[in-house]
């Protein structure tokens, strides 16, 4: 005759599982019995005019009316700044390669100038008027005229 496959430890584990399941079911029943009634109204939360959560509905008289036309989406357009005419002196200019550098009188900053940005022909040492623009590799002098 064959031995029973149920050992003492298997029986104990099964008893513990059943006890745990019964305890869980009992707790669930207690929660249902003690739960406050009211349904949906008890579960609602409102946001007041300051952005805080409350359980009272908002007062419609305090509601602010906002005109949707006045709301600006995106970055506001930058107003064009008037081009400032600066003065300086040609520090270096290479006629064959078509570029050079201008040193501004006021700030002693040096700016790159290309032959395409010239209005008049220039050479080293000439005093010039120019404007600045953003180029591919930084700020360039453009519309360069002799004084």
FENFENKA-V671642 format. One record per helix or strand of 3 or more residues. SS is the DSSP state (H for helix, E for strand). FROM is the first residue (numbers start at 1). TO is the last residue. Records with the same first field share a line. If there is no record, write none. Layout:
# FENFENKA-V671642
SS = FROM-TO  FROM-TO
This chain:
# FENFENKA-V671642
H = 8-34  40-43  60-62  68-70  115-117
E = 86-94  99-104  110-114  127-135  138-146
